[in-house]
Amino acid sequence: MTSLIVANANDDRLRVASVERMVLARAISSVGSRLTTFGLDIWVYNVTHSYWAFVLLAFLVTMTTLVVSLRAGVIVDSAHKGRVIFLVEASSMAVVLASLIVLLDNQLTIDFICIMVVLLTIADVFRWSSLQAIIAVLVPRAQLGRISGMMESYRSATIIVGPLLGAIALVSIGLKGILICDLVTFVVSIWLLRRLLYQDALGIDADKAHRHDATSSAAVYWLRNRPALLKLLGFYAFINGGFAVVSTVQSPFILYRESPTILSIAITSMGVGTLCGGRIFSRFANRLCLEASILFGIIVESTAMVFLGASTQASTILMCMFVMGISAAVAASANQMMWQLNVPNQLQGRIMAIRMLVAQSTPLLGLLVTVPLQSRIFKPLIDGHSGTIDSWMNLIWGHQADSSVGLMMSCLAALILITTSAVLVAGGLGLKRVLSE
């Protein structure tokens, strides 16, 4: 009996070690992806000098996620999850390699970047579905909080390192060198992920899925009978609509007011905040109320976004980004842990796919109405030349070319802040009952 317990403990340690290597691999490849994203953002801005191009790219990401997510969840649950994530990393590396070849041939265009974004988004949908499923299968429940916090900490490290290296790399090695660095990180990531190919546990749930229902209907039926989780899903769908718009216009908004260097420092500041938030959650996960962590995290994040939209000084921008990083990390970690604790292993991929589908539906609507919102509502408010309200708005948000964008960011964040506060005052989402079932 004692030998069996020791054997199970050793097996758990080996599984957790495999997950830790996977999270590290994802962090390393994310550094390269952050470099590439930063470099391409500057390239797109220099070519278009408009934040509408950023809206277009965000729209493509959202639309692709909506189309692919459900099918991706079914594939992840009915295939060996380690092989799926291995193939995803290899496919992403191939896309970056193709982009480098096009750039070396001086043929890089906005159209090609759009194609690149679509392909990488497809890979990312499969990556996140398989990542969450692997964690749920291999990590004991008692260590889920630590792994969730570790993921946020590593993610924050990539946010910190990526923009800083990106700003340096743009000057020293250019976009071509950045893409080469991205390729190197993918090679390292694939090497670290190789052991997942031989994890038998990652294929066990596939048999269960085939014996029962390997379609999305089983996940939908399971979710329909859990009203508290449905509320959480709907709540995130709502707030993601506003957050998606703010996140999309955030980089061009800062570039309008400051230099690329300040944008790099701002993103790094957010990464430092995310690192702190991830570490806080990892340390206190088993003592925190997950529902309170989600709601208070969103309240603090949306408050910082309100001030970001009205920021005119670099120091204020950096502080807002730091606070947004801390609060977003805590809320995201608590949300992930809530789902990992409650979803059966054989449904993890499909439930994750449904979450992505629902969470991305409102951002799609938000991005579609961004242009008319900014041009027909917020810009006239800023451009008004008479009245107390106009003077008050100009005093807070200024009278620059990007002031209407800042006003839109603040108003959308304020809407999220008010809604989340109302949910909290009304008694929350009922998630405490889910954990006690």
Backbone torsions as a table, in degrees:
resi	resn	phi	psi	omega
1	MET	NA	-45.6	179.3
2	THR	-62.6	-41.1	-179.9
3	SER	-64.3	-34.3	178.3
4	LEU	-66.7	-41.8	178.6
5	ILE	-63.2	-43.1	178.7
6	VAL	-63.0	-41.1	179.9
7	ALA	-63.5	-41.9	178.4
8	ASN	-65.3	-38.7	178.8
9	ALA	-64.8	-42.2	177.7
10	ASN	-64.2	-39.4	178.8
11	ASP	-63.5	-41.8	177.6
12	ASP	-61.6	-41.9	-180.0
13	ARG	-63.1	-40.8	179.2
14	LEU	-65.1	-40.4	179.2
15	ARG	-65.7	-45.2	179.1
16	VAL	-63.7	-37.9	177.9
17	ALA	-62.3	-38.3	177.4
18	SER	-63.6	-40.7	178.4
19	VAL	-66.6	-40.9	179.2
20	GLU	-62.6	-38.1	175.7
21	ARG	-66.5	-37.2	178.0
22	MET	-64.0	-44.9	179.0
23	VAL	-63.5	-40.3	177.1
24	LEU	-64.0	-41.9	178.4
25	ALA	-60.9	-42.2	178.8
26	ARG	-64.6	-38.7	179.5
27	ALA	-63.9	-42.2	-178.8
28	ILE	-64.9	-47.0	179.3
29	SER	-67.0	-28.6	178.2
30	SER	-68.1	-30.7	176.1
31	VAL	-60.1	-47.3	177.5
32	GLY	-62.7	-40.3	179.7
33	SER	-65.5	-38.3	177.0
34	ARG	-65.0	-40.0	175.4
35	LEU	-57.6	-49.3	-178.1
36	THR	-64.0	-43.2	179.7
37	THR	-61.5	-44.5	179.3
38	PHE	-62.3	-46.2	-179.8
39	GLY	-62.8	-41.9	-180.0
40	LEU	-70.3	-34.4	176.1
41	ASP	-60.0	-45.4	178.9
42	ILE	-65.5	-40.3	179.6
43	TRP	-62.5	-46.9	-179.6
44	VAL	-63.3	-42.5	-179.8
45	TYR	-64.9	-41.4	179.8
46	ASN	-65.9	-30.3	-179.2
47	VAL	-81.6	-41.1	-172.6
48	THR	-102.5	-30.1	-174.3
49	HIS	51.2	38.6	-178.5
50	SER	-147.5	143.3	178.2
51	TYR	-85.9	-4.7	176.1
52	TRP	-66.0	-31.0	176.3
53	ALA	-64.1	-37.0	177.0
54	PHE	-67.1	-36.8	176.8
55	VAL	-63.9	-40.9	178.5
56	LEU	-61.0	-46.4	-179.6
57	LEU	-64.7	-40.5	177.7
58	ALA	-64.9	-37.2	177.2
59	PHE	-62.4	-41.0	178.8
60	LEU	-64.7	-40.4	178.0
61	VAL	-61.0	-47.7	-177.8
62	THR	-64.6	-46.1	-177.9
63	MET	-63.8	-42.0	179.0
64	THR	-63.1	-41.9	178.5
65	THR	-60.9	-42.6	179.6
66	LEU	-61.9	-40.9	-176.2
67	VAL	-72.8	-37.7	-168.7
68	VAL	-94.8	-27.5	-163.6
69	SER	-58.4	-47.0	-177.2
70	LEU	-62.2	-44.3	179.2
71	ARG	-64.6	-37.6	178.9
72	ALA	-62.5	-41.6	179.4
73	GLY	-62.2	-41.1	178.2
74	VAL	-63.0	-44.1	-179.0
75	ILE	-63.9	-44.0	-179.2
76	VAL	-61.6	-42.2	-178.2
77	ASP	-74.0	-19.3	-177.3
78	SER	-111.3	13.5	179.1
79	ALA	-134.1	170.9	176.7
80	HIS	-72.5	115.1	-171.2
81	LYS	-65.2	-32.9	177.8
82	GLY	-64.9	-38.8	178.7
83	ARG	-70.3	-34.3	179.0
84	VAL	-62.1	-50.0	-177.0
85	ILE	-68.6	-30.3	175.8
86	PHE	-64.5	-46.4	179.2
87	LEU	-65.9	-34.4	178.4
88	VAL	-62.1	-45.9	179.2
89	GLU	-63.1	-40.9	179.3
90	ALA	-65.3	-39.8	179.2
91	SER	-65.9	-41.2	178.4
92	SER	-62.3	-40.3	178.1
93	MET	-62.0	-38.6	179.1
94	ALA	-64.3	-38.7	178.6
95	VAL	-64.9	-43.7	179.1
96	VAL	-64.9	-39.1	177.3
97	LEU	-61.7	-43.0	177.4
98	ALA	-61.8	-38.9	178.7
99	SER	-64.1	-39.5	178.2
100	LEU	-63.8	-41.8	179.1
101	ILE	-62.5	-43.5	178.9
102	VAL	-63.5	-41.6	179.7
103	LEU	-65.3	-41.3	178.9
104	LEU	-63.7	-26.9	178.9
105	ASP	-89.3	5.8	179.8
106	ASN	58.5	37.5	-178.6
107	GLN	-116.0	11.2	-178.1
108	LEU	-68.3	126.9	180.0
109	THR	-135.2	169.7	175.3
110	ILE	-61.0	-38.9	179.7
111	ASP	-60.2	-43.1	-179.7
112	PHE	-67.3	-38.6	178.1
113	ILE	-62.0	-36.8	176.6
114	CYS	-61.7	-44.0	177.6
115	ILE	-63.1	-42.9	178.4
116	MET	-59.5	-43.1	-179.7
117	VAL	-63.9	-42.4	179.7
118	VAL	-61.9	-46.8	-178.4
119	LEU	-65.1	-42.8	179.3
120	LEU	-68.8	-30.5	176.7
121	THR	-68.1	-41.2	176.2
122	ILE	-58.1	-46.4	178.3
123	ALA	-61.5	-39.2	-177.7
124	ASP	-67.4	-36.0	177.4
125	VAL	-61.5	-47.5	177.4
126	PHE	-64.1	-37.6	-178.0
127	ARG	-62.4	-48.8	-176.3
128	TRP	-70.1	-37.1	177.4
129	SER	-62.9	-45.8	-179.3
130	SER	-71.4	-36.5	179.7
131	LEU	-60.7	-49.0	-179.6
132	GLN	-66.4	-36.9	178.9
133	ALA	-66.5	-41.2	179.6
134	ILE	-63.5	-42.9	179.2
135	ILE	-62.2	-44.2	-178.9
136	ALA	-63.9	-34.9	-177.9
137	VAL	-76.8	-42.4	-169.1
138	LEU	-95.3	-23.5	-173.4
139	VAL	-97.3	128.0	174.4
140	PRO	-61.6	149.5	-176.7
141	ARG	-55.6	-35.4	-176.9
142	ALA	-66.9	-19.6	-177.7
143	GLN	-107.5	4.1	-179.2
144	LEU	-62.1	-39.8	179.5
145	GLY	-62.8	-42.1	179.7
146	ARG	-64.2	-42.0	-179.8
147	ILE	-68.0	-39.7	177.5
148	SER	-61.8	-44.4	177.4
149	GLY	-64.3	-38.2	178.0
150	MET	-62.6	-41.6	178.5
151	MET	-60.9	-43.8	179.2
152	GLU	-66.7	-36.5	178.8
153	SER	-65.5	-45.6	178.0
154	TYR	-64.1	-40.4	179.3
155	ARG	-61.5	-40.0	179.4
156	SER	-66.2	-35.9	178.8
157	ALA	-61.8	-38.4	178.5
158	THR	-68.6	-35.3	177.6
159	ILE	-66.4	-36.7	179.4
160	ILE	-69.4	-51.8	-172.9
161	VAL	-73.4	-41.0	-174.2
162	GLY	-54.4	-58.6	-179.2
163	PRO	-62.7	-39.3	179.5
164	LEU	-62.0	-49.7	176.9
165	LEU	-64.1	-35.4	179.7
166	GLY	-62.4	-44.5	179.4
167	ALA	-62.9	-40.4	178.4
168	ILE	-70.1	-42.7	-176.0
169	ALA	-67.0	-36.2	179.7
170	LEU	-59.3	-37.9	-179.5
171	VAL	-78.4	-38.9	-171.9
172	SER	-89.4	-47.1	-174.9
173	ILE	-119.2	-7.8	176.5
174	GLY	73.6	-178.6	-177.5
175	LEU	-64.3	-33.3	178.6
176	LYS	-62.7	-46.4	178.5
177	GLY	-63.6	-35.5	178.6
178	ILE	-62.6	-44.5	179.6
179	LEU	-64.5	-36.0	177.0
180	ILE	-64.6	-42.9	176.9
181	CYS	-60.8	-39.8	177.5
182	ASP	-60.6	-42.2	177.9
183	LEU	-61.4	-41.2	179.8
184	VAL	-62.7	-41.7	180.0
185	THR	-65.3	-34.6	177.2
186	PHE	-66.6	-38.0	178.0
187	VAL	-61.8	-45.0	179.0
188	VAL	-63.9	-42.1	-179.8
189	SER	-61.8	-45.0	179.9
190	ILE	-62.6	-38.9	178.5
191	TRP	-63.3	-40.5	179.6
192	LEU	-69.7	-28.5	-176.3
193	LEU	-84.9	-5.1	-170.5
194	ARG	-60.1	-32.5	-176.5
195	ARG	-70.8	-23.0	177.6
196	LEU	-65.2	-21.1	179.1
197	LEU	-63.4	-23.4	-174.6
198	TYR	-110.8	13.5	177.4
199	GLN	-83.4	104.7	-178.0
200	ASP	-62.2	-32.3	-177.7
201	ALA	-60.6	-26.5	-178.0
202	LEU	-76.0	-8.4	176.9
203	GLY	-108.0	-7.6	-176.9
204	ILE	-64.4	-44.8	-176.9
205	ASP	-68.2	-19.5	176.8
206	ALA	-64.3	-39.5	178.0
207	ASP	-62.6	-42.7	178.2
208	LYS	-61.8	-40.8	-179.6
209	ALA	-63.1	-40.5	179.8
210	HIS	-68.3	-35.4	-178.6
211	ARG	-71.8	-26.7	-177.8
212	HIS	-105.3	-93.4	-175.7
213	ASP	-143.8	110.4	-176.7
214	ALA	-94.0	24.4	177.3
215	THR	-112.5	177.6	-178.7
216	SER	-74.9	-15.6	-175.8
217	SER	-62.6	-35.9	178.7
218	ALA	-62.8	-41.3	178.7
219	ALA	-67.4	-39.7	178.9
220	VAL	-63.9	-43.7	179.5
221	TYR	-63.0	-43.3	179.5
222	TRP	-61.6	-44.6	-176.7
223	LEU	-69.6	-33.7	-177.6
224	ARG	-63.3	-27.8	-179.4
225	ASN	-89.8	11.0	178.4
226	ARG	-128.3	82.6	-173.0
227	PRO	-60.3	-33.9	-179.0
228	ALA	-66.1	-42.3	177.5
229	LEU	-68.2	-32.9	175.4
230	LEU	-63.8	-39.8	176.6
231	LYS	-62.1	-43.2	178.9
232	LEU	-61.6	-41.4	179.2
233	LEU	-63.2	-45.8	179.2
234	GLY	-66.9	-36.9	178.9
235	PHE	-62.4	-45.9	179.0
236	TYR	-67.3	-32.3	176.7
237	ALA	-61.2	-40.8	-179.8
238	PHE	-66.7	-52.6	-175.1
239	ILE	-68.6	-29.5	179.4
240	ASN	-66.0	-25.9	176.6
241	GLY	-60.5	-44.5	178.0
242	GLY	-75.8	-42.7	-179.1
243	PHE	-62.1	-35.4	-178.9
244	ALA	-63.0	-42.1	179.3
245	VAL	-65.4	-46.1	-179.3
246	VAL	-61.8	-44.5	-179.5
247	SER	-64.9	-35.4	-178.2
248	THR	-67.9	-44.2	-175.9
249	VAL	-89.1	-2.7	-175.8
250	GLN	-60.7	-50.3	-178.3
251	SER	-64.5	-51.0	177.7
252	PRO	-63.7	-31.6	177.3
253	PHE	-61.3	-45.7	179.1
254	ILE	-68.3	-37.7	178.8
255	LEU	-65.5	-33.4	176.1
256	TYR	-60.3	-39.7	-172.0
257	ARG	-94.8	-28.3	-175.6
258	GLU	-132.6	-174.1	-179.0
259	SER	-90.5	166.5	174.3
260	PRO	-56.5	-30.5	178.0
261	THR	-63.9	-42.6	178.1
262	ILE	-66.0	-37.9	176.3
263	LEU	-60.4	-43.0	178.2
264	SER	-60.5	-46.0	179.9
265	ILE	-66.2	-36.7	179.9
266	ALA	-64.3	-45.7	178.6
267	ILE	-64.6	-39.0	176.6
268	THR	-63.1	-40.7	177.7
269	SER	-60.6	-40.1	176.3
270	MET	-64.7	-37.4	177.7
271	GLY	-64.5	-39.5	177.2
272	VAL	-63.1	-41.9	176.6
273	GLY	-62.5	-41.8	178.2
274	THR	-63.3	-39.2	176.6
275	LEU	-60.5	-46.0	179.1
276	CYS	-63.1	-44.3	179.9
277	GLY	-63.2	-41.6	178.0
278	GLY	-63.1	-41.7	179.3
279	ARG	-66.9	-39.8	178.8
280	ILE	-62.0	-46.3	-178.4
281	PHE	-67.4	-40.6	-179.8
282	SER	-60.9	-36.5	-176.8
283	ARG	-76.7	-36.6	-172.4
284	PHE	-115.3	15.6	-173.3
285	ALA	-55.8	-42.4	-176.5
286	ASN	-75.3	-8.3	179.3
287	ARG	-110.8	-7.5	-178.2
288	LEU	-89.5	147.2	169.8
289	CYS	-80.9	118.3	-174.4
290	LEU	-62.8	-41.4	-179.1
291	GLU	-64.1	-44.3	178.5
292	ALA	-64.1	-38.1	178.8
293	SER	-62.3	-40.4	179.1
294	ILE	-65.3	-52.6	-173.9
295	LEU	-68.1	-47.3	180.0
296	PHE	-66.7	-35.5	176.2
297	GLY	-59.3	-44.1	-179.9
298	ILE	-68.7	-37.7	178.0
299	ILE	-61.0	-46.7	-179.4
300	VAL	-67.0	-41.9	-179.6
301	GLU	-62.5	-45.3	-179.6
302	SER	-66.8	-34.9	176.2
303	THR	-62.3	-43.2	177.8
304	ALA	-63.9	-35.3	178.5
305	MET	-67.1	-35.3	176.1
306	VAL	-58.8	-46.5	-179.7
307	PHE	-70.6	-32.8	178.4
308	LEU	-61.0	-41.8	-179.7
309	GLY	-62.1	-26.4	-179.7
310	ALA	-99.9	4.1	-175.5
311	SER	-74.0	135.6	175.9
312	THR	-121.0	-10.4	-179.7
313	GLN	-110.4	143.9	-180.0
314	ALA	-60.1	-37.9	-178.8
315	SER	-63.0	-39.1	178.6
316	THR	-67.2	-40.1	178.0
317	ILE	-60.6	-45.1	-179.2
318	LEU	-63.9	-41.3	179.4
319	MET	-65.2	-43.3	178.9
320	CYS	-61.5	-43.3	-179.5
321	MET	-64.6	-37.7	178.6
322	PHE	-63.5	-47.4	-180.0
323	VAL	-64.8	-40.1	177.5
324	MET	-60.7	-37.4	179.5
325	GLY	-64.6	-47.2	179.7
326	ILE	-59.9	-52.8	-173.8
327	SER	-67.2	-39.3	179.4
328	ALA	-64.9	-38.5	180.0
329	ALA	-64.2	-44.3	-179.8
330	VAL	-64.6	-47.0	-178.9
331	ALA	-64.2	-43.3	-178.3
332	ALA	-66.1	-41.9	179.2
333	SER	-63.5	-43.8	179.3
334	ALA	-64.7	-40.0	179.1
335	ASN	-64.0	-45.9	178.9
336	GLN	-62.1	-43.8	-178.8
337	MET	-64.3	-37.1	178.6
338	MET	-59.0	-44.9	-179.5
339	TRP	-72.6	-40.0	-179.2
340	GLN	-64.9	-33.3	-179.6
341	LEU	-72.8	-25.7	-169.1
342	ASN	-111.6	-17.8	-176.5
343	VAL	-92.6	131.2	176.3
344	PRO	-59.8	147.4	-176.8
345	ASN	-56.5	-39.7	-175.5
346	GLN	-72.1	-7.6	178.9
347	LEU	-113.1	0.1	-173.0
348	GLN	-56.6	-46.1	-177.6
349	GLY	-63.5	-44.0	-177.8
350	ARG	-72.3	-38.0	176.9
351	ILE	-65.4	-41.0	176.8
352	MET	-60.7	-39.0	178.9
353	ALA	-64.9	-41.9	177.6
354	ILE	-63.9	-40.6	177.5
355	ARG	-59.7	-44.7	179.4
356	MET	-65.1	-40.0	-179.4
357	LEU	-62.8	-49.1	-178.6
358	VAL	-69.4	-41.8	-177.7
359	ALA	-65.1	-27.1	-177.8
360	GLN	-93.8	-7.4	-177.4
361	SER	-70.3	-44.4	179.4
362	THR	-73.6	-35.2	171.9
363	PRO	-57.7	-34.5	177.0
364	LEU	-61.1	-45.8	178.0
365	LEU	-64.3	-42.2	179.7
366	GLY	-60.9	-42.4	179.6
367	LEU	-67.4	-34.2	179.9
368	LEU	-66.9	-34.3	-177.8
369	VAL	-93.6	-0.6	-178.1
370	THR	-59.6	-47.1	-176.8
371	VAL	-62.2	-53.7	178.5
372	PRO	-64.2	-33.6	177.4
373	LEU	-60.4	-48.1	-176.7
374	GLN	-68.8	-43.4	-172.7
375	SER	-81.3	-32.2	-172.6
376	ARG	-102.5	-19.5	-177.2
377	ILE	-116.4	-58.0	-172.2
378	PHE	-77.7	-36.8	179.1
379	LYS	-65.3	-44.8	175.5
380	PRO	-60.5	-33.6	178.1
381	LEU	-64.3	-41.2	179.6
382	ILE	-73.3	-36.4	-175.6
383	ASP	-79.7	-7.6	179.7
384	GLY	-61.2	144.3	-174.4
385	HIS	-115.4	6.3	-179.1
386	SER	-145.7	160.9	176.4
387	GLY	96.4	153.1	-177.8
388	THR	-66.0	-41.0	-177.4
389	ILE	-63.7	-43.6	179.5
390	ASP	-61.8	-44.0	179.8
391	SER	-63.7	-39.1	179.7
392	TRP	-64.5	-43.0	179.1
393	MET	-66.4	-41.9	178.9
394	ASN	-65.0	-32.1	179.0
395	LEU	-66.9	-39.3	-177.0
396	ILE	-83.6	-50.3	-173.0
397	TRP	-99.1	-5.1	178.0
398	GLY	82.1	-175.6	-178.2
399	HIS	-132.6	44.1	-179.8
400	GLN	-97.7	178.6	-178.1
401	ALA	-64.4	-28.9	-176.3
402	ASP	-102.2	6.7	-176.0
403	SER	-63.5	-34.9	179.1
404	SER	-66.5	-32.7	176.8
405	VAL	-66.5	-43.8	177.6
406	GLY	-61.7	-40.9	178.0
407	LEU	-63.3	-41.6	178.4
408	MET	-62.9	-43.7	177.4
409	MET	-58.4	-46.8	-177.9
410	SER	-64.3	-41.6	-177.9
411	CYS	-67.8	-42.4	178.8
412	LEU	-65.1	-41.5	178.0
413	ALA	-65.3	-37.7	178.4
414	ALA	-64.2	-37.1	177.4
415	LEU	-62.5	-42.5	177.4
416	ILE	-64.9	-42.0	179.7
417	LEU	-60.2	-47.2	-178.7
418	ILE	-65.3	-43.7	-178.9
419	THR	-63.6	-46.2	-179.0
420	THR	-65.2	-39.6	177.2
421	SER	-63.0	-39.4	178.8
422	ALA	-65.2	-40.2	177.2
423	VAL	-62.1	-41.8	-179.7
424	LEU	-65.0	-44.6	-179.8
425	VAL	-65.3	-34.1	-178.1
426	ALA	-76.9	-2.5	176.9
427	GLY	112.7	4.7	176.2
428	GLY	85.6	-161.2	-174.6
429	LEU	-103.2	0.1	-179.2
430	GLY	77.7	22.9	-176.6
431	LEU	-74.8	-21.7	177.8
432	LYS	-61.7	-35.6	179.7
433	ARG	-67.4	-32.8	179.8
434	VAL	-62.8	-44.1	-177.7
435	LEU	-70.3	-21.9	-178.7
436	SER	-90.7	-8.7	-179.2
437	GLU	-74.2	NA	NA
